[in-house]
Amino acid sequence: MFQFSFLATEHMDNQPHNPLHGATLQHIVECLADHYGWAELGHLIPIRCFTHDPSVASSLKFLRRTPWARAKVEALYVETWWRSRGGQA
């Protein structure tokens, strides 16, 4: 089950249907790694930080410097959030 624990729930009132609002990149990577596992995550988004000796720290370092990869990770997070809610915002 995909779990969301937004860090700033008081701000969720401003954007209740935005799964990225209040979620740090670290939270996003940890949730995806927990939900899919590193192997599946590396298959879904084939970037080296997910496929070769993956860790949250190495992933964060790469994703913070690589906008296109970060966009793919955020898109997968949003898609997973959407599916976990039965396709309803």
PyMOL Python script that loads the backbone (N, CA, C, O; Angstrom):
from pymol import cmd

cmd.read_pdbstr("""\
ATOM      1  N   MET A   1       0.840  -1.183   0.000  1.00  0.00           N
ATOM      2  CA  MET A   1       0.000   0.000   0.000  1.00  0.00           C
ATOM      3  C   MET A   1       0.884   1.245   0.000  1.00  0.00           C
ATOM      4  O   MET A   1       1.823   1.349   0.790  1.00  0.00           O
ATOM      5  N   PHE A   2       0.588   2.151  -0.859  1.00  0.00           N
ATOM      6  CA  PHE A   2       1.359   3.380  -0.979  1.00  0.00           C
ATOM      7  C   PHE A   2       0.923   4.340   0.115  1.00  0.00           C
ATOM      8  O   PHE A   2      -0.247   4.717   0.190  1.00  0.00           O
ATOM      9  N   GLN A   3       1.866   4.734   0.964  1.00  0.00           N
ATOM     10  CA  GLN A   3       1.552   5.603   2.101  1.00  0.00           C
ATOM     11  C   GLN A   3       2.093   7.004   1.871  1.00  0.00           C
ATOM     12  O   GLN A   3       3.222   7.184   1.416  1.00  0.00           O
ATOM     13  N   PHE A   4       1.278   7.977   2.188  1.00  0.00           N
ATOM     14  CA  PHE A   4       1.702   9.368   2.115  1.00  0.00           C
ATOM     15  C   PHE A   4       1.675   9.945   3.516  1.00  0.00           C
ATOM     16  O   PHE A   4       0.673   9.842   4.222  1.00  0.00           O
ATOM     17  N   SER A   5       2.767  10.542   3.907  1.00  0.00           N
ATOM     18  CA  SER A   5       2.803  11.239   5.185  1.00  0.00           C
ATOM     19  C   SER A   5       3.389  12.617   4.920  1.00  0.00           C
ATOM     20  O   SER A   5       4.589  12.844   5.073  1.00  0.00           O
ATOM     21  N   PHE A   6       2.524  13.519   4.524  1.00  0.00           N
ATOM     22  CA  PHE A   6       2.979  14.854   4.195  1.00  0.00           C
ATOM     23  C   PHE A   6       3.559  15.522   5.416  1.00  0.00           C
ATOM     24  O   PHE A   6       3.020  15.409   6.516  1.00  0.00           O
ATOM     25  N   LEU A   7       4.649  16.212   5.219  1.00  0.00           N
ATOM     26  CA  LEU A   7       5.383  16.821   6.313  1.00  0.00           C
ATOM     27  C   LEU A   7       4.706  18.068   6.849  1.00  0.00           C
ATOM     28  O   LEU A   7       4.863  18.405   8.023  1.00  0.00           O
ATOM     29  N   ALA A   8       3.963  18.747   6.009  1.00  0.00           N
ATOM     30  CA  ALA A   8       3.331  19.998   6.422  1.00  0.00           C
ATOM     31  C   ALA A   8       1.840  19.920   6.125  1.00  0.00           C
ATOM     32  O   ALA A   8       1.359  20.541   5.177  1.00  0.00           O
ATOM     33  N   THR A   9       1.117  19.167   6.921  1.00  0.00           N
ATOM     34  CA  THR A   9      -0.293  18.930   6.643  1.00  0.00           C
ATOM     35  C   THR A   9      -1.124  20.194   6.737  1.00  0.00           C
ATOM     36  O   THR A   9      -2.172  20.288   6.099  1.00  0.00           O
ATOM     37  N   GLU A  10      -0.676  21.175   7.524  1.00  0.00           N
ATOM     38  CA  GLU A  10      -1.449  22.409   7.608  1.00  0.00           C
ATOM     39  C   GLU A  10      -1.456  23.155   6.279  1.00  0.00           C
ATOM     40  O   GLU A  10      -2.363  23.947   6.022  1.00  0.00           O
ATOM     41  N   HIS A  11      -0.461  22.914   5.433  1.00  0.00           N
ATOM     42  CA  HIS A  11      -0.407  23.564   4.130  1.00  0.00           C
ATOM     43  C   HIS A  11      -1.209  22.800   3.086  1.00  0.00           C
ATOM     44  O   HIS A  11      -1.438  23.315   1.992  1.00  0.00           O
ATOM     45  N   MET A  12      -1.631  21.608   3.394  1.00  0.00           N
ATOM     46  CA  MET A  12      -2.388  20.811   2.438  1.00  0.00           C
ATOM     47  C   MET A  12      -3.737  21.443   2.143  1.00  0.00           C
ATOM     48  O   MET A  12      -4.324  21.159   1.099  1.00  0.00           O
ATOM     49  N   ASP A  13      -4.249  22.289   3.028  1.00  0.00           N
ATOM     50  CA  ASP A  13      -5.519  22.955   2.776  1.00  0.00           C
ATOM     51  C   ASP A  13      -5.436  23.829   1.530  1.00  0.00           C
ATOM     52  O   ASP A  13      -6.436  24.015   0.837  1.00  0.00           O
ATOM     53  N   ASN A  14      -4.264  24.361   1.240  1.00  0.00           N
ATOM     54  CA  ASN A  14      -4.076  25.227   0.079  1.00  0.00           C
ATOM     55  C   ASN A  14      -4.093  24.450  -1.227  1.00  0.00           C
ATOM     56  O   ASN A  14      -4.561  24.963  -2.243  1.00  0.00           O
ATOM     57  N   GLN A  15      -3.595  23.230  -1.216  1.00  0.00           N
ATOM     58  CA  GLN A  15      -3.513  22.419  -2.429  1.00  0.00           C
ATOM     59  C   GLN A  15      -3.843  20.966  -2.093  1.00  0.00           C
ATOM     60  O   GLN A  15      -2.962  20.107  -2.132  1.00  0.00           O
ATOM     61  N   PRO A  16      -5.092  20.690  -1.768  1.00  0.00           N
ATOM     62  CA  PRO A  16      -5.440  19.341  -1.290  1.00  0.00           C
ATOM     63  C   PRO A  16      -5.294  18.236  -2.329  1.00  0.00           C
ATOM     64  O   PRO A  16      -5.211  17.063  -1.965  1.00  0.00           O
ATOM     65  N   HIS A  17      -5.260  18.582  -3.614  1.00  0.00           N
ATOM     66  CA  HIS A  17      -5.180  17.553  -4.652  1.00  0.00           C
ATOM     67  C   HIS A  17      -3.813  17.508  -5.328  1.00  0.00           C
ATOM     68  O   HIS A  17      -3.661  16.901  -6.388  1.00  0.00           O
ATOM     69  N   ASN A  18      -2.830  18.144  -4.724  1.00  0.00           N
ATOM     70  CA  ASN A  18      -1.479  18.142  -5.274  1.00  0.00           C
ATOM     71  C   ASN A  18      -0.600  17.236  -4.422  1.00  0.00           C
ATOM     72  O   ASN A  18      -0.187  17.634  -3.333  1.00  0.00           O
ATOM     73  N   PRO A  19      -0.304  16.023  -4.894  1.00  0.00           N
ATOM     74  CA  PRO A  19       0.479  15.086  -4.079  1.00  0.00           C
ATOM     75  C   PRO A  19       1.923  15.529  -3.857  1.00  0.00           C
ATOM     76  O   PRO A  19       2.582  15.026  -2.947  1.00  0.00           O
ATOM     77  N   LEU A  20       2.428  16.461  -4.669  1.00  0.00           N
ATOM     78  CA  LEU A  20       3.799  16.934  -4.490  1.00  0.00           C
ATOM     79  C   LEU A  20       3.898  18.044  -3.456  1.00  0.00           C
ATOM     80  O   LEU A  20       4.984  18.321  -2.948  1.00  0.00           O
ATOM     81  N   HIS A  21       2.784  18.679  -3.139  1.00  0.00           N
ATOM     82  CA  HIS A  21       2.800  19.785  -2.186  1.00  0.00           C
ATOM     83  C   HIS A  21       3.136  19.258  -0.783  1.00  0.00           C
ATOM     84  O   HIS A  21       2.411  18.430  -0.232  1.00  0.00           O
ATOM     85  N   GLY A  22       4.215  19.738  -0.230  1.00  0.00           N
ATOM     86  CA  GLY A  22       4.620  19.325   1.111  1.00  0.00           C
ATOM     87  C   GLY A  22       5.502  18.086   1.148  1.00  0.00           C
ATOM     88  O   GLY A  22       5.976  17.689   2.213  1.00  0.00           O
ATOM     89  N   ALA A  23       5.723  17.474  -0.008  1.00  0.00           N
ATOM     90  CA  ALA A  23       6.546  16.259  -0.060  1.00  0.00           C
ATOM     91  C   ALA A  23       7.966  16.627  -0.494  1.00  0.00           C
ATOM     92  O   ALA A  23       8.161  17.230  -1.550  1.00  0.00           O
ATOM     93  N   THR A  24       8.934  16.269   0.308  1.00  0.00           N
ATOM     94  CA  THR A  24      10.328  16.526  -0.057  1.00  0.00           C
ATOM     95  C   THR A  24      10.794  15.473  -1.049  1.00  0.00           C
ATOM     96  O   THR A  24      10.184  14.411  -1.174  1.00  0.00           O
ATOM     97  N   LEU A  25      11.873  15.772  -1.749  1.00  0.00           N
ATOM     98  CA  LEU A  25      12.433  14.797  -2.686  1.00  0.00           C
ATOM     99  C   LEU A  25      12.844  13.530  -1.941  1.00  0.00           C
ATOM    100  O   LEU A  25      12.672  12.426  -2.459  1.00  0.00           O
ATOM    101  N   GLN A  26      13.375  13.676  -0.751  1.00  0.00           N
ATOM    102  CA  GLN A  26      13.748  12.500   0.041  1.00  0.00           C
ATOM    103  C   GLN A  26      12.525  11.648   0.338  1.00  0.00           C
ATOM    104  O   GLN A  26      12.579  10.425   0.209  1.00  0.00           O
ATOM    105  N   HIS A  27      11.430  12.272   0.731  1.00  0.00           N
ATOM    106  CA  HIS A  27      10.193  11.543   1.014  1.00  0.00           C
ATOM    107  C   HIS A  27       9.709  10.802  -0.236  1.00  0.00           C
ATOM    108  O   HIS A  27       9.288   9.648  -0.157  1.00  0.00           O
ATOM    109  N   ILE A  28       9.773  11.473  -1.384  1.00  0.00           N
ATOM    110  CA  ILE A  28       9.327  10.872  -2.641  1.00  0.00           C
ATOM    111  C   ILE A  28      10.166   9.633  -2.969  1.00  0.00           C
ATOM    112  O   ILE A  28       9.621   8.577  -3.288  1.00  0.00           O
ATOM    113  N   VAL A  29      11.479   9.766  -2.889  1.00  0.00           N
ATOM    114  CA  VAL A  29      12.365   8.633  -3.201  1.00  0.00           C
ATOM    115  C   VAL A  29      12.138   7.484  -2.222  1.00  0.00           C
ATOM    116  O   VAL A  29      12.058   6.328  -2.637  1.00  0.00           O
ATOM    117  N   GLU A  30      12.034   7.784  -0.942  1.00  0.00           N
ATOM    118  CA  GLU A  30      11.814   6.737   0.059  1.00  0.00           C
ATOM    119  C   GLU A  30      10.481   6.025  -0.173  1.00  0.00           C
ATOM    120  O   GLU A  30      10.413   4.800  -0.075  1.00  0.00           O
ATOM    121  N   CYS A  31       9.434   6.766  -0.475  1.00  0.00           N
ATOM    122  CA  CYS A  31       8.132   6.145  -0.728  1.00  0.00           C
ATOM    123  C   CYS A  31       8.172   5.235  -1.946  1.00  0.00           C
ATOM    124  O   CYS A  31       7.665   4.114  -1.911  1.00  0.00           O
ATOM    125  N   LEU A  32       8.777   5.722  -3.019  1.00  0.00           N
ATOM    126  CA  LEU A  32       8.857   4.903  -4.226  1.00  0.00           C
ATOM    127  C   LEU A  32       9.718   3.666  -4.018  1.00  0.00           C
ATOM    128  O   LEU A  32       9.368   2.583  -4.486  1.00  0.00           O
ATOM    129  N   ALA A  33      10.839   3.814  -3.319  1.00  0.00           N
ATOM    130  CA  ALA A  33      11.708   2.666  -3.057  1.00  0.00           C
ATOM    131  C   ALA A  33      10.997   1.646  -2.171  1.00  0.00           C
ATOM    132  O   ALA A  33      11.134   0.441  -2.383  1.00  0.00           O
ATOM    133  N   ASP A  34      10.247   2.113  -1.189  1.00  0.00           N
ATOM    134  CA  ASP A  34       9.491   1.210  -0.320  1.00  0.00           C
ATOM    135  C   ASP A  34       8.370   0.519  -1.090  1.00  0.00           C
ATOM    136  O   ASP A  34       8.123  -0.673  -0.908  1.00  0.00           O
ATOM    137  N   HIS A  35       7.705   1.264  -1.937  1.00  0.00           N
ATOM    138  CA  HIS A  35       6.552   0.727  -2.660  1.00  0.00           C
ATOM    139  C   HIS A  35       6.970  -0.259  -3.755  1.00  0.00           C
ATOM    140  O   HIS A  35       6.422  -1.358  -3.848  1.00  0.00           O
ATOM    141  N   TYR A  36       7.942   0.137  -4.579  1.00  0.00           N
ATOM    142  CA  TYR A  36       8.338  -0.687  -5.726  1.00  0.00           C
ATOM    143  C   TYR A  36       9.557  -1.554  -5.466  1.00  0.00           C
ATOM    144  O   TYR A  36       9.705  -2.609  -6.083  1.00  0.00           O
ATOM    145  N   GLY A  37      10.431  -1.129  -4.564  1.00  0.00           N
ATOM    146  CA  GLY A  37      11.730  -1.782  -4.401  1.00  0.00           C
ATOM    147  C   GLY A  37      12.689  -1.190  -5.418  1.00  0.00           C
ATOM    148  O   GLY A  37      12.269  -0.711  -6.472  1.00  0.00           O
ATOM    149  N   TRP A  38      13.968  -1.224  -5.105  1.00  0.00           N
ATOM    150  CA  TRP A  38      14.972  -0.609  -5.981  1.00  0.00           C
ATOM    151  C   TRP A  38      15.014  -1.250  -7.358  1.00  0.00           C
ATOM    152  O   TRP A  38      15.169  -0.548  -8.357  1.00  0.00           O
ATOM    153  N   ALA A  39      14.881  -2.567  -7.429  1.00  0.00           N
ATOM    154  CA  ALA A  39      14.972  -3.256  -8.724  1.00  0.00           C
ATOM    155  C   ALA A  39      13.855  -2.807  -9.662  1.00  0.00           C
ATOM    156  O   ALA A  39      14.106  -2.476 -10.821  1.00  0.00           O
ATOM    157  N   GLU A  40      12.635  -2.796  -9.164  1.00  0.00           N
ATOM    158  CA  GLU A  40      11.505  -2.373  -9.995  1.00  0.00           C
ATOM    159  C   GLU A  40      11.588  -0.883 -10.310  1.00  0.00           C
ATOM    160  O   GLU A  40      11.257  -0.464 -11.419  1.00  0.00           O
ATOM    161  N   LEU A  41      12.021  -0.089  -9.352  1.00  0.00           N
ATOM    162  CA  LEU A  41      12.183   1.346  -9.580  1.00  0.00           C
ATOM    163  C   LEU A  41      13.214   1.587 -10.685  1.00  0.00           C
ATOM    164  O   LEU A  41      13.020   2.452 -11.540  1.00  0.00           O
ATOM    165  N   GLY A  42      14.298   0.831 -10.667  1.00  0.00           N
ATOM    166  CA  GLY A  42      15.307   0.925 -11.720  1.00  0.00           C
ATOM    167  C   GLY A  42      14.795   0.471 -13.072  1.00  0.00           C
ATOM    168  O   GLY A  42      15.261   0.942 -14.109  1.00  0.00           O
ATOM    169  N   HIS A  43      13.838  -0.442 -13.061  1.00  0.00           N
ATOM    170  CA  HIS A  43      13.224  -0.883 -14.317  1.00  0.00           C
ATOM    171  C   HIS A  43      12.275   0.190 -14.855  1.00  0.00           C
ATOM    172  O   HIS A  43      12.251   0.455 -16.057  1.00  0.00           O
ATOM    173  N   LEU A  44      11.501   0.801 -13.969  1.00  0.00           N
ATOM    174  CA  LEU A  44      10.540   1.825 -14.372  1.00  0.00           C
ATOM    175  C   LEU A  44      11.224   3.116 -14.817  1.00  0.00           C
ATOM    176  O   LEU A  44      10.798   3.760 -15.776  1.00  0.00           O
ATOM    177  N   ILE A  45      12.290   3.482 -14.105  1.00  0.00           N
ATOM    178  CA  ILE A  45      13.075   4.671 -14.443  1.00  0.00           C
ATOM    179  C   ILE A  45      14.533   4.224 -14.490  1.00  0.00           C
ATOM    180  O   ILE A  45      15.212   4.222 -13.464  1.00  0.00           O
ATOM    181  N   PRO A  46      15.016   3.851 -15.661  1.00  0.00           N
ATOM    182  CA  PRO A  46      16.363   3.273 -15.757  1.00  0.00           C
ATOM    183  C   PRO A  46      17.474   4.330 -15.656  1.00  0.00           C
ATOM    184  O   PRO A  46      18.043   4.766 -16.656  1.00  0.00           O
ATOM    185  N   ILE A  47      17.751   4.713 -14.434  1.00  0.00           N
ATOM    186  CA  ILE A  47      18.873   5.614 -14.172  1.00  0.00           C
ATOM    187  C   ILE A  47      19.813   4.910 -13.205  1.00  0.00           C
ATOM    188  O   ILE A  47      19.378   4.150 -12.340  1.00  0.00           O
ATOM    189  N   ARG A  48      21.085   5.168 -13.360  1.00  0.00           N
ATOM    190  CA  ARG A  48      22.129   4.435 -12.651  1.00  0.00           C
ATOM    191  C   ARG A  48      21.959   4.462 -11.124  1.00  0.00           C
ATOM    192  O   ARG A  48      22.253   3.470 -10.457  1.00  0.00           O
ATOM    193  N   CYS A  49      21.496   5.570 -10.574  1.00  0.00           N
ATOM    194  CA  CYS A  49      21.365   5.648  -9.107  1.00  0.00           C
ATOM    195  C   CYS A  49      20.290   4.696  -8.580  1.00  0.00           C
ATOM    196  O   CYS A  49      20.239   4.434  -7.378  1.00  0.00           O
ATOM    197  N   PHE A  50      19.427   4.172  -9.464  1.00  0.00           N
ATOM    198  CA  PHE A  50      18.426   3.185  -9.064  1.00  0.00           C
ATOM    199  C   PHE A  50      18.853   1.761  -9.407  1.00  0.00           C
ATOM    200  O   PHE A  50      18.319   0.806  -8.842  1.00  0.00           O
ATOM    201  N   THR A  51      19.806   1.604 -10.324  1.00  0.00           N
ATOM    202  CA  THR A  51      20.148   0.268 -10.813  1.00  0.00           C
ATOM    203  C   THR A  51      21.478  -0.273 -10.305  1.00  0.00           C
ATOM    204  O   THR A  51      21.670  -1.488 -10.273  1.00  0.00           O
ATOM    205  N   HIS A  52      22.404   0.603  -9.906  1.00  0.00           N
ATOM    206  CA  HIS A  52      23.731   0.166  -9.477  1.00  0.00           C
ATOM    207  C   HIS A  52      24.004   0.647  -8.059  1.00  0.00           C
ATOM    208  O   HIS A  52      24.233   1.836  -7.836  1.00  0.00           O
ATOM    209  N   ASP A  53      23.980  -0.264  -7.110  1.00  0.00           N
ATOM    210  CA  ASP A  53      24.218   0.053  -5.704  1.00  0.00           C
ATOM    211  C   ASP A  53      23.340   1.223  -5.245  1.00  0.00           C
ATOM    212  O   ASP A  53      23.856   2.244  -4.791  1.00  0.00           O
ATOM    213  N   PRO A  54      22.008   1.073  -5.365  1.00  0.00           N
ATOM    214  CA  PRO A  54      21.105   2.178  -5.074  1.00  0.00           C
ATOM    215  C   PRO A  54      21.031   2.531  -3.588  1.00  0.00           C
ATOM    216  O   PRO A  54      21.125   1.667  -2.716  1.00  0.00           O
ATOM    217  N   SER A  55      20.864   3.797  -3.334  1.00  0.00           N
ATOM    218  CA  SER A  55      20.624   4.289  -1.982  1.00  0.00           C
ATOM    219  C   SER A  55      19.866   5.599  -2.090  1.00  0.00           C
ATOM    220  O   SER A  55      19.870   6.242  -3.140  1.00  0.00           O
ATOM    221  N   VAL A  56      19.225   5.986  -1.016  1.00  0.00           N
ATOM    222  CA  VAL A  56      18.502   7.247  -0.999  1.00  0.00           C
ATOM    223  C   VAL A  56      19.495   8.396  -1.191  1.00  0.00           C
ATOM    224  O   VAL A  56      19.227   9.320  -1.960  1.00  0.00           O
ATOM    225  N   ALA A  57      20.624   8.349  -0.507  1.00  0.00           N
ATOM    226  CA  ALA A  57      21.608   9.435  -0.586  1.00  0.00           C
ATOM    227  C   ALA A  57      22.132   9.631  -2.006  1.00  0.00           C
ATOM    228  O   ALA A  57      22.196  10.763  -2.486  1.00  0.00           O
ATOM    229  N   SER A  58      22.510   8.542  -2.688  1.00  0.00           N
ATOM    230  CA  SER A  58      23.029   8.691  -4.051  1.00  0.00           C
ATOM    231  C   SER A  58      21.938   9.157  -5.002  1.00  0.00           C
ATOM    232  O   SER A  58      22.195   9.929  -5.926  1.00  0.00           O
ATOM    233  N   SER A  59      20.726   8.687  -4.773  1.00  0.00           N
ATOM    234  CA  SER A  59      19.609   9.103  -5.617  1.00  0.00           C
ATOM    235  C   SER A  59      19.326  10.590  -5.452  1.00  0.00           C
ATOM    236  O   SER A  59      19.116  11.298  -6.437  1.00  0.00           O
ATOM    237  N   LEU A  60      19.320  11.059  -4.222  1.00  0.00           N
ATOM    238  CA  LEU A  60      19.070  12.483  -3.970  1.00  0.00           C
ATOM    239  C   LEU A  60      20.139  13.355  -4.622  1.00  0.00           C
ATOM    240  O   LEU A  60      19.831  14.379  -5.230  1.00  0.00           O
ATOM    241  N   LYS A  61      21.382  12.944  -4.492  1.00  0.00           N
ATOM    242  CA  LYS A  61      22.481  13.709  -5.081  1.00  0.00           C
ATOM    243  C   LYS A  61      22.307  13.833  -6.590  1.00  0.00           C
ATOM    244  O   LYS A  61      22.463  14.918  -7.148  1.00  0.00           O
ATOM    245  N   PHE A  62      21.984  12.718  -7.253  1.00  0.00           N
ATOM    246  CA  PHE A  62      21.804  12.725  -8.702  1.00  0.00           C
ATOM    247  C   PHE A  62      20.555  13.510  -9.103  1.00  0.00           C
ATOM    248  O   PHE A  62      20.608  14.341 -10.009  1.00  0.00           O
ATOM    249  N   LEU A  63      19.440  13.251  -8.436  1.00  0.00           N
ATOM    250  CA  LEU A  63      18.179  13.879  -8.825  1.00  0.00           C
ATOM    251  C   LEU A  63      18.180  15.395  -8.615  1.00  0.00           C
ATOM    252  O   LEU A  63      17.523  16.130  -9.353  1.00  0.00           O
ATOM    253  N   ARG A  64      18.911  15.851  -7.620  1.00  0.00           N
ATOM    254  CA  ARG A  64      18.989  17.300  -7.382  1.00  0.00           C
ATOM    255  C   ARG A  64      19.792  18.013  -8.468  1.00  0.00           C
ATOM    256  O   ARG A  64      19.621  19.214  -8.677  1.00  0.00           O
ATOM    257  N   ARG A  65      20.658  17.285  -9.154  1.00  0.00           N
ATOM    258  CA  ARG A  65      21.481  17.881 -10.204  1.00  0.00           C
ATOM    259  C   ARG A  65      20.941  17.604 -11.607  1.00  0.00           C
ATOM    260  O   ARG A  65      21.469  18.129 -12.587  1.00  0.00           O
ATOM    261  N   THR A  66      19.898  16.788 -11.709  1.00  0.00           N
ATOM    262  CA  THR A  66      19.433  16.332 -13.017  1.00  0.00           C
ATOM    263  C   THR A  66      17.919  16.540 -13.149  1.00  0.00           C
ATOM    264  O   THR A  66      17.136  15.661 -12.788  1.00  0.00           O
ATOM    265  N   PRO A  67      17.514  17.693 -13.660  1.00  0.00           N
ATOM    266  CA  PRO A  67      16.086  18.029 -13.713  1.00  0.00           C
ATOM    267  C   PRO A  67      15.218  17.027 -14.478  1.00  0.00           C
ATOM    268  O   PRO A  67      14.095  16.752 -14.056  1.00  0.00           O
ATOM    269  N   TRP A  68      15.710  16.475 -15.590  1.00  0.00           N
ATOM    270  CA  TRP A  68      14.880  15.542 -16.352  1.00  0.00           C
ATOM    271  C   TRP A  68      14.612  14.267 -15.559  1.00  0.00           C
ATOM    272  O   TRP A  68      13.520  13.705 -15.638  1.00  0.00           O
ATOM    273  N   ALA A  69      15.604  13.807 -14.795  1.00  0.00           N
ATOM    274  CA  ALA A  69      15.414  12.592 -13.991  1.00  0.00           C
ATOM    275  C   ALA A  69      14.477  12.870 -12.822  1.00  0.00           C
ATOM    276  O   ALA A  69      13.620  12.050 -12.494  1.00  0.00           O
ATOM    277  N   ARG A  70      14.646  14.026 -12.199  1.00  0.00           N
ATOM    278  CA  ARG A  70      13.757  14.398 -11.095  1.00  0.00           C
ATOM    279  C   ARG A  70      12.309  14.482 -11.586  1.00  0.00           C
ATOM    280  O   ARG A  70      11.391  14.053 -10.887  1.00  0.00           O
ATOM    281  N   ALA A  71      12.104  15.028 -12.771  1.00  0.00           N
ATOM    282  CA  ALA A  71      10.754  15.123 -13.335  1.00  0.00           C
ATOM    283  C   ALA A  71      10.136  13.740 -13.524  1.00  0.00           C
ATOM    284  O   ALA A  71       8.945  13.555 -13.278  1.00  0.00           O
ATOM    285  N   LYS A  72      10.941  12.766 -13.961  1.00  0.00           N
ATOM    286  CA  LYS A  72      10.432  11.397 -14.129  1.00  0.00           C
ATOM    287  C   LYS A  72      10.063  10.774 -12.782  1.00  0.00           C
ATOM    288  O   LYS A  72       9.050  10.083 -12.674  1.00  0.00           O
ATOM    289  N   VAL A  73      10.871  11.013 -11.769  1.00  0.00           N
ATOM    290  CA  VAL A  73      10.598  10.474 -10.433  1.00  0.00           C
ATOM    291  C   VAL A  73       9.328  11.107  -9.869  1.00  0.00           C
ATOM    292  O   VAL A  73       8.476  10.410  -9.317  1.00  0.00           O
ATOM    293  N   GLU A  74       9.203  12.409 -10.006  1.00  0.00           N
ATOM    294  CA  GLU A  74       8.002  13.089  -9.515  1.00  0.00           C
ATOM    295  C   GLU A  74       6.760  12.626 -10.263  1.00  0.00           C
ATOM    296  O   GLU A  74       5.696  12.477  -9.663  1.00  0.00           O
ATOM    297  N   ALA A  75       6.884  12.398 -11.565  1.00  0.00           N
ATOM    298  CA  ALA A  75       5.752  11.908 -12.357  1.00  0.00           C
ATOM    299  C   ALA A  75       5.325  10.515 -11.908  1.00  0.00           C
ATOM    300  O   ALA A  75       4.130  10.232 -11.826  1.00  0.00           O
ATOM    301  N   LEU A  76       6.281   9.649 -11.618  1.00  0.00           N
ATOM    302  CA  LEU A  76       5.949   8.312 -11.122  1.00  0.00           C
ATOM    303  C   LEU A  76       5.280   8.393  -9.759  1.00  0.00           C
ATOM    304  O   LEU A  76       4.341   7.644  -9.486  1.00  0.00           O
ATOM    305  N   TYR A  77       5.746   9.287  -8.906  1.00  0.00           N
ATOM    306  CA  TYR A  77       5.140   9.489  -7.591  1.00  0.00           C
ATOM    307  C   TYR A  77       3.681   9.928  -7.743  1.00  0.00           C
ATOM    308  O   TYR A  77       2.801   9.401  -7.062  1.00  0.00           O
ATOM    309  N   VAL A  78       3.427  10.881  -8.625  1.00  0.00           N
ATOM    310  CA  VAL A  78       2.067  11.367  -8.844  1.00  0.00           C
ATOM    311  C   VAL A  78       1.194  10.253  -9.418  1.00  0.00           C
ATOM    312  O   VAL A  78       0.053  10.073  -8.991  1.00  0.00           O
ATOM    313  N   GLU A  79       1.728   9.508 -10.382  1.00  0.00           N
ATOM    314  CA  GLU A  79       0.971   8.398 -10.968  1.00  0.00           C
ATOM    315  C   GLU A  79       0.644   7.338  -9.919  1.00  0.00           C
ATOM    316  O   GLU A  79      -0.468   6.812  -9.895  1.00  0.00           O
ATOM    317  N   THR A  80       1.590   7.028  -9.068  1.00  0.00           N
ATOM    318  CA  THR A  80       1.377   6.032  -8.019  1.00  0.00           C
ATOM    319  C   THR A  80       0.356   6.540  -7.015  1.00  0.00           C
ATOM    320  O   THR A  80      -0.495   5.781  -6.552  1.00  0.00           O
ATOM    321  N   TRP A  81       0.439   7.821  -6.677  1.00  0.00           N
ATOM    322  CA  TRP A  81      -0.540   8.443  -5.777  1.00  0.00           C
ATOM    323  C   TRP A  81      -1.933   8.344  -6.383  1.00  0.00           C
ATOM    324  O   TRP A  81      -2.895   7.980  -5.707  1.00  0.00           O
ATOM    325  N   TRP A  82      -2.024   8.674  -7.672  1.00  0.00           N
ATOM    326  CA  TRP A  82      -3.305   8.642  -8.364  1.00  0.00           C
ATOM    327  C   TRP A  82      -3.901   7.226  -8.344  1.00  0.00           C
ATOM    328  O   TRP A  82      -5.084   7.048  -8.054  1.00  0.00           O
ATOM    329  N   ARG A  83      -3.087   6.247  -8.648  1.00  0.00           N
ATOM    330  CA  ARG A  83      -3.565   4.850  -8.666  1.00  0.00           C
ATOM    331  C   ARG A  83      -3.951   4.368  -7.267  1.00  0.00           C
ATOM    332  O   ARG A  83      -4.899   3.599  -7.117  1.00  0.00           O
ATOM    333  N   SER A  84      -3.219   4.819  -6.243  1.00  0.00           N
ATOM    334  CA  SER A  84      -3.516   4.385  -4.869  1.00  0.00           C
ATOM    335  C   SER A  84      -4.855   4.926  -4.393  1.00  0.00           C
ATOM    336  O   SER A  84      -5.449   4.390  -3.457  1.00  0.00           O
ATOM    337  N   ARG A  85      -5.324   5.975  -5.029  1.00  0.00           N
ATOM    338  CA  ARG A  85      -6.608   6.582  -4.675  1.00  0.00           C
ATOM    339  C   ARG A  85      -7.716   6.117  -5.602  1.00  0.00           C
ATOM    340  O   ARG A  85      -8.805   6.692  -5.600  1.00  0.00           O
ATOM    341  N   GLY A  86      -7.460   5.098  -6.385  1.00  0.00           N
ATOM    342  CA  GLY A  86      -8.467   4.571  -7.297  1.00  0.00           C
ATOM    343  C   GLY A  86      -8.724   5.474  -8.488  1.00  0.00           C
ATOM    344  O   GLY A  86      -9.804   5.440  -9.078  1.00  0.00           O
ATOM    345  N   GLY A  87      -7.725   6.287  -8.847  1.00  0.00           N
ATOM    346  CA  GLY A  87      -7.886   7.170  -9.989  1.00  0.00           C
ATOM    347  C   GLY A  87      -8.683   8.406  -9.701  1.00  0.00           C
ATOM    348  O   GLY A  87      -9.135   9.081 -10.626  1.00  0.00           O
ATOM    349  N   GLN A  88      -8.873   8.728  -8.411  1.00  0.00           N
ATOM    350  CA  GLN A  88      -9.651   9.900  -8.033  1.00  0.00           C
ATOM    351  C   GLN A  88      -8.789  10.850  -7.234  1.00  0.00           C
ATOM    352  O   GLN A  88      -8.044  10.430  -6.348  1.00  0.00           O
ATOM    353  N   ALA A  89      -8.888  12.119  -7.541  1.00  0.00           N
ATOM    354  CA  ALA A  89      -8.116  13.135  -6.804  1.00  0.00           C
ATOM    355  C   ALA A  89      -8.806  13.519  -5.529  1.00  0.00           C
ATOM    356  O   ALA A  89      -8.302  14.358  -4.783  1.00  0.00           O
TER     357      ALA A  89
END
""", "prot")
cmd.dss("prot")
cmd.show_as("cartoon", "prot")
cmd.util.cbc("prot")
cmd.orient("prot")
